[in-house]
Amino acid sequence: MRAKIIGRITEVVVGLWPEARVLVCGSVATGLYLFDSDIDLVVLGTDMTLGPVRLEMLKEALVQDEITTDDEVQVRGASRIPLLQFVEAYSRLTVDICFDVLGAVENVSFVRQSLYAIPELKALYFVLKTFLKQSNLNQVFSGGLSSHALILMLISFEQLRPMAASDAATLSGMVLGARLTQFLQYYSLDFDYTQAISVLQGGYLFPKSIRRWLDPSRPELISIEDPSASNDICRQSYKYPMVRSYFAEVGQTLLKFVYEGASEPVPSLLSTMIFPGPYAVFHKQRLESVAGWAAGRKSYAKYSAQLHVGGGRRGVRGGRGAVRASARPRAAEQPDPDLSLDSADIHTVMMRNIPNKHSAASLLEVINKSFKGTYDFFYLPIDFKNKCNLGYAFINFIESQTVAAFAKAFDGVKWSSFNSFKVCAISPARIQGKAALIAHFQNSSLMYREKACRPLIFVSSGPRRGEPLPFPFNTGAAGPPGPGEWNSSQSCGPEARDSSASASGPSGPSTSTHPSPASHSAADSAPGSGPPRDICADSEP
């Protein structure tokens, strides 16, 4: 049914814009949809100069094709993401269509990979989604929790609270029940709501304050980072305290049932949280939807019943069939626009627009003139092929107060080394803290590359502060790449996490939060305000 609806909508879109592509995203693309879940579509390849007019054009065409009616279609142009929303005439399913939102497509790949890696994820999701639906807490527009937020909560839980193999063996066939109970307890009782959730780089928590997501009047709200962007996907979920309260209530009920038994016979363990009344209503609605679809089946007869999901691949084909990474930088590899250098929580910065001829040693020489002994992590990504740096570096400072002084000394300042016209830029890194940076890089196959490609760490305190340390090698890391796995054009960039130490420079205490990298290109930045000062005037030519 959904595949045929998407096929017909695609035909209308291509009729308007022959070069356009319609990609499926959301729960339909991941396979995590209930019988009445919305269909989310992204249209790419249209004339972007038309802007919001495209929504009106598509609305008119869909009504004309009788896919929907004038009364049941809305253009939500004032939304954060402008979209067209309508009810399909026969199935009564809601369809949301937006233009050029690549992040939604990228999230599909991430969720599908997580479902493959964590087998119990899908079952837990459907139980919790049904529970939220019967409680009327599954819609963001009414303050509830979105499907995307729920699956990210589950992924984060599995990342940060994995079940030990010994426990799984002991529980045998009761693993799903145990994990469900643990999930409910984790988010109702154990979770620290001054922290926000990120599922990137293996999963981590970070203070809401560094993204300015903490609402002092409502600190109990949950914040979750969108994996494909830097926004909080739960900022509209103002009823989350009710969700948390329900989680606590049903979690206690399940625990009591498991350890004390039911006071009276019950059909099943899940009947303590999935109630027959609402479920009967859902079933009736589903039958009505199926009947409505049957009535309009002829209108969709020529469309394929095979659902084609976009967003599965993150790369594009290059010469001779080699896969190269997309030129579009991922959000995790860019500076974080929501962080402020003035925040007391900032320890890690990204230094950008570095002349490409700088080596780690020569750049540290420049930094050490005024900041020796103030940092404990340094990483300058190097291109394997040409041995030049990629134009940016990550530096973690021991004290957060040093960040402001460092930014004052370098931000908006013109480099004079190597006759460069670049202007240095300093911004907060997306991953904060020495410990998080080490965790990010230590599992990388870069451990088997030249030391010049690895990050450097230094002693953080005491009389040896600033002395180099060997990078902690993770004995559980993957072995060196096999024949043909190394691409000569690869770089020691952030996504190729790794580390080691050698060189002079300083070190600092770990502040924690998580690993972060930034943009891959060494593009020149616009000069800062005022006449640019010279950096490295006396540095090596």
C-alpha positions in Angstrom: 0.0 0.0 0.0 2.6 2.5 1.1 4.9 1.6 -1.9 2.1 2.2 -4.4 1.2 5.6 -2.7 4.8 6.6 -3.0 5.0 5.5 -6.6 2.0 7.6 -7.5 3.3 10.7 -5.7 6.7 10.2 -7.4 4.9 10.3 -10.8 3.3 13.6 -9.9 6.6 15.1 -8.7 8.5 14.0 -11.8 5.7 15.4 -13.9 6.5 18.8 -12.4 10.3 18.5 -12.3 11.6 15.8 -14.6 15.1 15.6 -12.9 13.7 15.3 -9.4 14.1 12.3 -7.1 11.7 11.3 -4.4 13.4 9.5 -1.4 11.6 7.7 1.4 12.7 8.6 5.0 11.3 8.2 8.5 9.7 5.1 9.9 8.6 3.7 6.5 12.2 3.7 5.3 13.6 2.1 8.5 10.7 -0.4 8.7 9.7 0.9 12.1 6.1 2.0 11.2 2.8 1.2 12.8 -0.3 0.6 10.7 -1.2 4.3 10.8 2.3 5.8 10.7 3.0 8.8 8.4 4.8 8.5 5.1 7.8 10.9 5.1 9.3 11.9 1.7 12.1 14.2 0.6 12.3 15.6 -2.9 15.7 16.4 -4.4 16.8 17.8 -7.7 14.2 20.5 -8.2 14.7 24.2 -9.1 15.8 25.6 -5.7 15.3 29.2 -6.8 11.6 28.5 -6.6 11.8 28.2 -2.9 8.5 27.8 -1.0 6.6 28.1 -4.3 7.4 24.5 -4.9 5.1 23.5 -2.0 2.2 25.3 -3.6 2.9 23.8 -7.0 3.0 20.3 -5.6 -0.1 20.8 -3.6 -2.1 21.9 -6.7 -0.8 18.9 -8.7 -1.7 16.4 -6.0 -5.2 17.7 -5.6 -5.6 17.7 -9.4 -4.5 14.1 -9.5 -7.0 13.3 -6.7 -4.4 11.9 -4.4 -5.8 14.2 -1.8 -8.4 17.0 -1.5 -8.2 20.7 -1.0 -9.7 20.3 2.5 -7.0 17.7 3.6 -3.8 19.3 2.4 -1.8 22.0 4.1 1.4 23.9 3.2 3.3 24.4 6.5 5.7 27.1 5.1 6.4 28.6 8.6 7.7 25.4 10.1 11.4 25.1 10.9 11.5 22.7 7.9 8.8 23.9 5.4 6.7 20.9 4.3 3.5 19.9 2.5 1.2 17.7 4.7 -1.9 15.9 3.4 -4.1 12.9 4.0 -4.1 10.3 1.1 -7.7 9.9 -0.2 -8.1 6.1 0.2 -5.8 4.8 2.9 -6.3 7.9 5.1 -2.5 7.9 5.8 -0.8 11.2 6.4 2.0 12.1 4.0 4.7 14.7 4.8 6.8 16.0 1.9 9.8 18.4 2.2 12.5 19.6 -0.2 16.3 19.2 -0.1 16.5 17.9 3.6 19.4 15.5 3.2 19.7 15.0 6.9 16.4 13.0 7.0 17.8 10.7 4.4 21.1 10.3 6.1 19.4 9.3 9.4 17.7 6.4 7.6 21.1 4.8 7.0 22.2 5.3 10.6 19.1 3.8 12.1 19.1 0.8 9.7 22.7 0.1 10.6 21.8 0.2 14.3 18.9 -2.1 13.8 21.3 -4.6 12.1 23.9 -4.3 14.9 21.4 -4.5 17.8 18.9 -7.3 17.2 16.6 -6.5 20.1 16.1 -2.9 19.1 13.1 -3.4 16.8 11.1 -5.4 19.3 11.7 -2.9 22.1 10.8 0.0 19.8 7.5 -1.4 18.7 6.4 -2.2 22.3 7.4 1.3 23.5 5.9 3.0 20.4 2.6 1.3 21.0 2.7 2.2 24.7 3.2 5.9 23.8 0.5 5.8 21.1 -2.1 4.5 23.5 -1.1 7.2 26.0 -1.4 9.9 23.3 2.3 10.8 23.8 3.7 9.8 20.4 3.2 13.1 18.5 5.6 16.0 18.7 3.0 18.6 17.6 1.1 17.8 20.9 4.3 17.8 23.0 4.9 14.0 22.9 8.0 12.0 21.8 8.7 11.5 18.1 9.5 8.1 16.6 12.9 9.4 15.8 13.5 10.5 19.4 12.4 7.1 20.7 14.7 5.0 18.5 17.6 7.3 19.4 16.9 6.9 23.1 17.0 3.1 22.6 20.2 3.3 20.6 21.8 5.5 23.3 20.6 3.1 26.0 22.2 0.1 24.2 25.4 2.0 23.6 25.8 3.3 27.2 24.2 0.4 29.1 25.0 -2.7 27.1 24.0 -6.1 28.6 27.0 -8.2 29.6 27.3 -11.5 27.7 27.2 -13.4 31.1 23.8 -11.7 32.0 22.4 -12.5 28.6 23.4 -16.1 29.0 21.8 -16.3 32.5 18.6 -14.7 31.3 18.3 -17.0 28.3 14.9 -16.4 26.8 14.1 -13.4 29.0 16.5 -10.9 27.5 13.9 -8.7 25.9 11.9 -8.4 29.1 14.9 -7.6 31.1 16.1 -4.9 28.6 12.6 -3.4 28.5 12.5 -3.1 32.3 16.1 -1.7 32.4 15.2 0.9 29.7 12.2 2.1 31.7 14.3 2.4 34.9 17.2 4.1 33.1 15.1 7.0 31.7 12.7 7.3 34.6 15.2 7.1 37.5 18.8 6.9 36.5 19.3 9.3 33.7 20.8 12.8 34.5 18.6 15.3 32.7 21.2 18.0 32.8 22.9 16.0 30.1 22.0 15.7 26.4 22.2 12.5 24.3 24.4 11.9 21.2 24.5 8.6 19.5 27.5 9.6 17.3 31.0 8.0 17.7 29.7 5.1 19.8 27.3 7.2 22.0 27.9 9.7 24.7 26.3 12.3 26.9 27.2 16.0 27.1 26.1 19.0 29.2 23.0 20.7 27.8 24.6 24.0 28.8 27.3 23.9 26.2 24.6 23.9 23.4 22.4 26.3 25.3 19.7 23.6 25.4 19.2 23.8 29.2 16.0 25.5 30.1 16.4 26.6 33.8 12.6 26.6 34.2 12.3 23.0 32.8 15.5 21.1 33.4 13.6 17.8 33.4 13.1 17.9 29.6 15.1 15.5 27.5 17.5 16.7 24.8 18.7 14.5 21.9 21.1 15.6 19.2 20.0 14.9 15.6 22.8 12.6 14.2 22.7 14.5 10.9 22.6 18.0 12.3 23.3 19.8 15.5 19.7 20.6 16.7 17.8 19.2 19.6 15.1 17.0 18.2 13.1 17.1 21.5 12.9 20.8 21.9 9.1 20.6 21.3 8.5 17.6 23.5 7.1 19.6 26.4 5.1 16.7 27.7 8.2 14.6 28.3 7.8 14.7 32.1 4.6 12.8 31.6 6.4 10.3 29.4 9.0 9.8 32.2 6.3 9.4 34.8 4.6 6.8 32.7 7.9 5.0 32.2 8.4 4.9 36.0 4.9 3.6 36.7 5.0 0.8 34.1 8.6 0.0 35.0 7.6 -0.6 38.7 4.6 -2.6 37.6 6.8 -4.9 35.4 9.4 -5.3 38.2 6.6 -6.2 40.7 5.1 -8.7 38.3 8.5 -10.3 37.6 9.6 -10.6 41.2 6.3 -10.9 43.2 3.9 -12.3 40.6 0.5 -10.8 39.6 -2.1 -10.4 42.3 -4.6 -11.9 39.8 -4.1 -13.8 36.5 -3.0 -11.7 33.5 -2.9 -12.8 29.8 0.8 -11.9 29.5 3.6 -9.7 30.9 3.0 -7.1 28.2 -0.6 -6.8 29.1 0.6 -4.8 32.1 1.5 -2.0 29.7 -0.3 -2.6 26.4 -4.0 -2.3 27.3 -6.7 -4.2 25.3 -9.1 -1.2 25.1 -6.8 1.1 23.1 -5.4 -1.8 21.1 -8.9 -2.8 20.0 -9.4 0.8 18.8 -6.2 0.6 16.8 -7.3 -2.6 15.2 -10.6 -1.2 14.2 -8.8 1.8 12.7 -6.5 -0.5 10.8 -9.5 -2.5 9.3 -11.1 0.8 8.2 -7.8 1.8 6.5 -7.6 -1.5 4.7 -11.2 -1.2 3.6 -10.7 2.3 2.3 -7.6 1.2 0.4 -9.4 -1.7 -1.2 -12.0 0.8 -2.6 -9.3 2.8 -4.3 -7.1 0.0 -5.4 -7.8 0.4 -9.1 -6.3 3.9 -9.0 -3.0 2.4 -7.9 -3.0 -0.8 -10.0 -0.1 0.3 -12.2 2.3 1.2 -9.4 4.9 -1.2 -8.0 4.3 -2.8 -4.6 8.0 -2.9 -4.0 9.3 -0.2 -1.7 12.6 1.4 -2.7 14.3 3.2 0.1 16.9 5.8 -0.6 19.7 6.9 1.7 21.3 3.5 2.2 24.7 4.5 0.8 26.8 7.3 2.2 29.1 7.5 -0.8 29.1 7.8 -4.6 30.9 5.8 -7.2 34.2 7.2 -8.4 36.6 6.2 -11.0 36.9 2.4 -11.7 34.1 1.7 -9.3 35.9 2.9 -6.2 33.7 4.3 -3.6 34.7 7.8 -2.4 33.2 9.6 0.6 30.6 12.2 -0.2 32.1 15.7 -0.6 29.4 17.0 1.7 31.0 17.2 5.2 29.1 15.4 7.9 27.8 17.4 10.8 30.1 15.6 13.3 33.1 16.8 11.3 32.2 20.5 11.5 32.5 23.1 14.2 29.5 23.2 16.4 27.5 26.5 15.8 25.5 26.0 19.0 28.6 26.1 21.3 30.1 29.3 22.5 33.8 29.9 23.3 32.6 31.9 26.3 31.1 28.8 28.0 32.9 27.5 31.1 32.3 23.9 29.7 34.4 24.4 26.6 37.9 22.8 26.7 38.3 21.6 23.1 38.6 23.9 20.2 39.0 23.5 16.5 41.7 25.7 14.8 40.8 26.3 11.2 42.4 27.7 8.0 45.9 26.5 8.9 48.4 26.8 6.1 48.7 23.3 4.6 52.5 23.2 4.8 52.5 23.3 8.6 53.5 20.0 10.2 52.4 19.1 13.8 55.9 20.1 15.0 55.9 23.5 13.3 52.3 24.4 14.4 53.1 23.4 18.0 56.1 25.6 17.8 53.8 28.6 17.0 51.3 27.6 19.7 54.0 27.0 22.4 55.3 30.5 22.2 52.4 31.6 24.5 50.5 28.4 25.4 53.0 25.8 26.2 51.9 23.5 29.0 48.2 24.6 28.8 46.9 21.8 26.6 46.9 18.0 26.8 45.6 16.9 23.4 46.6 18.0 19.9 45.7 16.6 16.6 46.5 17.9 13.1 45.0 15.6 10.5 47.4 14.8 7.6 46.6 13.7 4.0 48.3 10.4 3.4 48.9 11.1 -0.2 50.5 14.5 -0.3 51.6 14.6 3.4 50.1 18.1 3.9 47.7 18.9 6.7 44.0 19.3 6.0 43.8 22.9 7.3 42.4 22.3 10.8 43.5 20.9 14.1 41.9 20.0 17.5 43.4 21.2 20.8 42.1 20.4 24.3 43.0 22.9 27.0 43.5 21.8 30.6 41.6 24.8 32.0 38.6 26.2 30.2 39.8 29.8 31.0 42.7 29.3 28.6 40.2 29.0 25.6 39.3 32.7 25.7 43.0 33.7 25.7 43.8 31.3 22.9 40.9 32.6 20.8 42.0 36.2 21.4 45.5 35.4 20.3 44.6 33.5 17.1 41.0 34.0 16.0 40.7 36.4 13.1 44.5 36.7 12.8 46.3 36.5 9.5 48.9 33.8 9.2 52.2 35.1 7.8 54.1 31.7 7.7 54.6 30.1 4.3 53.4 33.4 2.7 49.8 32.4 3.4 46.9 34.8 3.1 44.7 32.7 5.3 43.0 34.1 8.4 42.9 31.8 11.4 39.5 30.9 12.9 38.9 29.3 16.3 35.6 27.6 17.2 34.3 25.1 19.8 34.8 21.5 18.7 31.8 19.2 18.6 33.5 16.7 20.9 34.7 18.0 24.2 37.3 16.7 26.6 40.6 14.7 26.5 39.0 11.4 27.6 36.3 11.6 24.9 38.9 12.5 22.2 41.1 9.6 23.2 38.1 7.2 23.2 37.3 8.5 19.7 40.7 7.9 18.2 42.1 4.9 20.0 40.0 2.3 18.1 41.2 3.5 14.7 43.3 1.6 12.2 45.4 4.8 12.2 47.2 3.1 15.1 48.9 1.2 12.4 49.9 4.2 10.4 52.9 6.5 10.8 53.2 8.3 14.1 53.1 11.6 12.2 49.4 10.9 11.5 48.4 10.2 15.0 47.0 12.6 17.7 49.3 13.6 20.5 48.6 13.6 24.3 50.4 15.2 27.2 50.6 15.0 30.9 47.8 17.1 32.4 49.0 18.1 35.8 51.9 17.9 38.3 55.6 18.6 37.7 55.6 16.8 34.4 52.7 18.8 33.0 53.1 19.2 29.3 55.4 16.3 28.7 54.4 13.9 25.9 52.7 10.6 26.7 52.2 7.5 24.6 48.8 7.3 23.2 46.8 4.5 24.9 46.5 1.7 22.4 43.2 -0.2 22.6 44.0 -3.8 22.6 40.5 -4.5 21.4 40.9 -2.4 18.4 40.7 -3.8 14.9 43.9 -5.0 13.4 45.8 -3.3 10.6 44.0 -3.0 7.3 44.3 -5.8 4.9 45.7 -5.6 1.4 43.9 -3.0 -0.7 41.9 -1.6 2.2 44.1 1.6 2.4 43.1 4.1 -0.2 46.2 6.2 -1.1 44.0 9.3 -1.2 42.8 8.8 2.3 43.6 11.2 5.0 44.3 11.0 8.7 41.1 12.9 9.2 38.7 12.8 12.1 36.6 9.9 11.0 39.8 7.8 10.8 40.1 7.9 14.6 43.4 7.1 16.2 46.3 8.3 18.3 49.8 8.2 19.7 52.2 10.7 21.1 55.5 12.3 20.3 56.5 15.9 20.0 56.7 18.7 22.4 53.6 20.3 23.8 51.3 20.3 26.7 48.6 18.4 28.2 45.6 18.8 30.4 43.0 17.1 32.5 40.2 15.4 30.8 36.9 17.2 30.7 34.7 14.7 29.0 31.9 14.7 26.7 33.0 13.3 23.5 35.1 13.1 20.5 34.7 15.7 17.9 36.0 16.5 14.5 35.2 19.1 12.1 35.3 20.1 8.4 37.6 18.3 6.0 38.5 21.2 3.8 41.1 23.9 4.4 39.0 26.6 2.9 40.1 30.2 3.4 37.9 32.1 5.8 36.8 35.7 5.5 38.9 38.1 7.5 37.7 39.0 11.0 36.7 42.5 12.0 39.5 45.0 12.1 42.9 44.9 10.4 44.3 41.4 10.6 47.4 40.9 12.8 50.3 38.6 11.8 50.8 35.2 13.3 54.1 33.4 13.0 56.0 36.5 11.8 59.2 34.9 13.1 58.2 31.3 12.3 60.1 29.2 9.8 59.5 30.5 6.2 
